[in-house]
Amino acid sequence: MESSSTAPQGGSRREATRQKLYEAAVTLIAEQGFSATTVDEIAERAGVAKGTVYYNFASKSVLFEELLRHGVGLLTASLRQAAERAAGEGRGRVDALDAMIRAGLVFIDRYPAFTQLYVAELWRTNRAWQSTLLVVRQEALAVVEEVLREGMAGGEFSEEIDVPLTAAALVGMVLVAALDWKSFQPERSLDEVHAALSRLLQGRVSGRA
């Protein structure tokens, strides 16, 4: 979750501080849960004063809400870039989806704690940030939905595909498989996991053998 190097110096410093707070918060909350994590602990882990947390975020809840926006925003950008790169290379929509699967795995490999938190929060409905989570989730799914619709329009995919459900299924497949990989099969390489998911994609979405 890197900050932009093109921002003004003051802005870069603030983004660097916010990045430290994001990383501290995601690590602590992954370790002990949201309710058990205090602002004091986040500040200590980030190496900043407690007042710095409140200078950047009004509360712990706001920090976590912004963390969700930040993390899912990075995932969405990764998916979009993968699809655009495939299109720029003249490849089809199946290949674009495959590239997006790999991009998702790379993201999760880099940010496993954030991914674990994101998946856990999807199942909770009593959080103050639930509406924000739904918005950022849809932004990520919209990138996949766009590729599916383009594939249907171009005759690559069946017109019977339910686009929203298929997009959710593909993203869910990557999230769950990657978390299982990181938790229970860490000896496997990213290439192995990608190959397995790629075969599922080729058979279940494109209809190819």
N, C-alpha and C positions, 0 to 999 in steps of 0.2 A: 504494500500500500504506500507507494512512493509519492512524494509531492512533486509539483512541477518545478523545474529549474529555471523557467522563464519568468517567474513572478518577480516583482521588485524585491530588494533585499529584505525590507521589513516584512513584506508578505511571505517571503521564503522562511524567515525565522518563525513567524506565527504558524505556518503550515508544518514546519518541522516539529514545533511544540505539540500541535494538534495530532501529528502522526505518532509521537511518543505516547500521548494520552490514549489514542486508539489502540495501539499495540499493548499498552499496559492493561487497559480495560478488557480487551478481548482475551488476553492471557489469564487474568484473574477470574473473570466470569466463567471461562471454560473450566478453570480449576475448581471453583467453589460455588458457582451460581451467582445470579444477579443480586438476589436479596442479601446474600452474605457478604458481598463485596462492598467496601466502603470507599468514599471519596478519598479519605486519608490513605488507604492502601493503593488506590490508583495513582495518586500523586507521588507516593513513595516509590512505587515501581517505575514510574516515568522519570523520577529524579527531578521533580519540580515541586514548588510550594503548593499547598492546598489551594491558596487563593488563585493560582494560575489555572486550576481546573475550572473554577467558577468564572474566571475572566474569559475563558474560551467557550464554556458551556454553562448554561443557567443551572443545571442540575445533573445528577447522575443519569436520570432518565433521558434527558436531552442528549447527553454524551452518547448513550447507547443508541438512541434513535439516529443520530448523525453517523454513528459507526455503521449502522445497517445501510444507510444511504451510500456512504463512502464505499463499503465493501461490495455491495451489489452493483453499484455504479461501475466499479472496476471490472467485475465479472461481465456485465453487459457490454462494456467497451471491448473486452477481449473477444466475446462472441461475435460482435459486429465486425471487428477487424479481421477475424478468421474468415467470415463469410465474404467480406469485400476482397480479401486477398485471393480466395478461390475464384471469385467472379473475374477478378483482374487477370487471372491466369487462364481464363477461358474454360474453366472446369464446370461441370454440371452441378445441380442443386444437391444431389446425393453427396457429392464430394464436399460441397459447402457444409452440409450437416456434419459430415465426418470431421472436417476441419474444426467445426465448432465443438464437437465432442472432445477432441484433443485439447482445444483451448480451455475448455472447462476443467479437464483433468489437470492441466498445467496450473491453472488457478488454484484448484483445491490442494494440489501438491505443495504449493507455495503458502497457502493460507488455510491449513487444516482446522485450526482452532476456530477461525471465523466461520468456516463452512459448518462446523458442528453446531455452533450457536445459531446460525441462520436456520438450519433444518429444525432445530429444537423449537425455535420461536414460531415457525410456521404452524405448529400444533397448538399454540397457546392463543386464546381469544380474549384474555382479560388484561392485555398489556396496553399501556397508554399509547404505544407506538404501532398498534396493530394496523391502523389505516395507512401509515407510512410504509409498513412492511408489504402490504397488499399492492401499493403503488409501485414500489421498486421491483417487486416480484413480477408484476405485469410488464414493466419496462424490459426486463430480461427475456420474458417469454415472447414479447412482441418481435424481438429480433429473429427468433426461431420461427414464429408464425409467418413472418414475411417470406422467409426462404421456402417454407412449405407451400404458401399460396403461389409463389412464383413457379415452383415445381409443378403444381397442379395446372397452372395456366399454360405451361410449356409442355404438358403431356408426360412429364417424368414421373409424376405421382398419380395415384388413383384419385378420381374426383370424389370418391366416397370417404376420403380421409376427413375425420373430424379435426380440424386444424387446432383449436384451442386445447383439446384433450391430448392430441398427438404431441404438440409442443411441450405440454406439461409432463407427458410421459417420458419424452426424450431427456428433458432437463432433470427430472426425477431419477431416471436411470443413471445418469452421470453422477448425481449427488450421492445416491445410496451406494452405488458400486464403488465410488471413490472413497467414501467413508469406511466401507467394509475393507477395502484395500489397505487404507492407512491404519486401521485398527487391528485387523486380523490377518492380513496377508502382506505385511510390509516388505517381505522378501521379493515380491514381484516388482518388476520394473514398470515404469509408466507406459513403455511401448507394449508390454504384455497386456496391460489393462485396456489400453486403447484398441489393440487388435481384437480383443474379445468383444468389446462394445461395437466396434466397427462391423464385425460379422453379424451382430444382432441388427444393426441398422440396415445393412445390405439386404438381409433376408426379410425383415419385417416391414420396412418402409418402402424400399424400392421394388421389392418383389423379385430381385435378382437372386440367383442361387448362390 
